[in-house]
Amino acid sequence: MDHLWTPWRYAYVTGAEKKMPKRGVPEALAAWPGDTGCVLCNMLAAVDYAIEHGMAREEAEAHTHILERGKTCFMVLNAYPYNGGHLMVVPYLHEASLAALPIAAAEELMRQTRRAERVLRAVYKPDGLNLGLNLGESAGAGVAEHLHLHAVPRWSGDNNFMSVLAETRILPEMLDESWRRLREALAVDAVEASPKS
């Protein structure tokens, strides 16, 4: 019998991740003294703190797998991906509702999602993509209090017997490699300008 080891998912699978202080803050950024109670807000605050205290921006963002920052939103790899390349577009504003986001943030959310689609297609060559929001815990949101849009590359047959029978995903690429490849692709993808009003 073969064994698949996925130790990085242990805290998520057991629910221990939700009980940990400073959720979203990797050990390398643990010097940040705060805790917002939100995994996404913690991640950003810890990165900013590290940068303010001398860590190079790229190094700090690599620790949390932040791919890119915009004016009102950022793009980050999902720490518990459905498939390789699974990323999220996240507003900086801690808000659970799309309707409550300021228009500028909602517009940038869509512009960054368009970029996510382009780079995921270029890097992973998927057969399709799932792009979507899960608003509320009952809708499937793992972080219901902070809106985020998922972009998931999909391939015909990617939902194999392991997912169905063993509730296990097989991911052929480590997050650090996904981060490197997508960050390189974003560096050469043109940023869409906001339309003039």
N, C-alpha and C positions, 0 to 999 in steps of 0.2 A: 504494500500500500504506500502511495506517495503522500507526503505531507506538504501543505502550503502554509508557510509561516507569514503572518501579517501582524507583527507586534505593534506597529504604529496605529492599528485600529483597536487595540485592546481597551483603551480608555473610553473610546466611543461606544463600542459594543456593550461594555459593562455598565455604561452610564456614569462611570467615575469622572469622566471629563466634565460633566455638568456640575459636579460637586467640588471641583478643584478651584482654589483661589486663582485669580488672574487668568481665567480661561482665555485661550488664544495667544498667550504669551509664551514663546519658546524659552528654553533655559538660557540661551545666549542673550536674551533681552530681559532677563529676570531682574535686572537692576532697577527697572522702572518701579517706583514706589506705589503706584496707584492701583485701583481696581474699579472700573466703571460698572461691573456686573454684566457687561455685554462682550461676547467674544470678539466681535468685529471692531467695536470701539477700543477695547483693550489692545488689540493687535496694532491699530494705528497709533495709539498713544505710546505704546512701548517702542515702536519704530522711531517715532518722532523724538522721544526721549534719548534713545541711543544715538541718533544723528546729532542732536543738540550737545551730547556729551562726547563727541569725537569719533563715533563709528561712521564709516563711509556709508552713504545712502544705499548704494547697491548691496553692500554686505547686510545692512539692517533689513532691507526689503527682501533679500534672499532668505533670511531666517523665517519670514512669515509667508513667503511666496507671493508677495505683492508684485504684480506684473507691470502695472502702470498706474499713475495718478493723474487725474484730471483736475478741473477747477472745483467740481461739486461731487464727483464720483471717483472710485478707483476700481481696478480690476485685480482679482486675486484668484489663485488656484484654490479649489475646494480641498480642504484637508482630508476629507473622507470621500474621494471621488467615486462616481458611478462608473465612469470610464476614464481612460487616459485623456488628459487635456481638459477635464471638467473644470470650468472656471466660473467665477461669479463676478457680476458687475454690482457694485455696492455704493449707495450714496453715503457721503460722510455724515449727513444728518441722521441721527438715531430716530427713525420713524418706521412704524409698522405698516402704514397705509400708502399706497401709490397716490391716491386722491389727495392726500395731505402733503405730498412733496411739493416744494416750490416748482413752478414751471421750468425754471432754468435747470434744476436738478433732474427733472423728468426728461427734459430734452437731452441732456448729456448722458443720462442712463441709456437712452435709445442710440445715440451716436456711438457710445462705447460698445454697446451690444452689436452694432453693425460692424465695428472693428473686430470684435471677438469672432463674429461669424467669418469674416475674411481671413483672419490669421488661423483659425481652427481649420478652415478648408485648405489653406495653403500648407500648413504644417502636417496635419493628420490625414488629409484626403478622405474624410468620412463619406459614407453613403448618404448621410443626413445629419441633422442637428435637432436637438430639443432645446428650445429657448423658452424660459418661463419663470413665472413668479408663483410662489406658494404663500399665500397671504393667510396667516393663522396656522396654529398647530394642527388643527383638524384637516387642513388642506395639505399637510405634509411639511410645513416649515420646521426645520430643525432649530432655527434661530428666529422665532416668530416676532420678536420685538424689534428687529432691525431688518427692514426690507432688503432683499438682494435678488438679483435676477440670475438664474442658472443658464449656462451655455454648455451643453453636453454633446460631444461628437458621438455619432451612432453609426454602426455598421450592421449590415444584414447578418443576422445570426449572432449578434453580440450578447443576446440573452440566452446563454447556453444552460446546460443541465446543472452546472455548479450554482448558478443564481437561483434556479427553480428548486432544486432539491436540497442544497446545502446552505442556501442564503449566503453565498460567498461569491465575491467578485474576483476575477483574475485580472490584474493590471500588470501589463508587461513593462511599464516604465515607472521609475521612481519619480516622486514629485520634484526633486531637484533638477532632473533632466527635463521634465515637462516645463519647468520654470525657465530654464536656460533657452530651450527651443522657442517657446512662445515669446519670451522677452526679445530675442533676436528678431523674430518676425514682426513684432510690434514696432521695433526701431526703424524698420524700412517701410511700414505701412503708413500711408498718408493720413494725417488727422483731418477729419472733416470739420470745417469751420461752421460756427453757429450762423444761421441766416440772419442778415441785417433786417431789422424791423422798420 
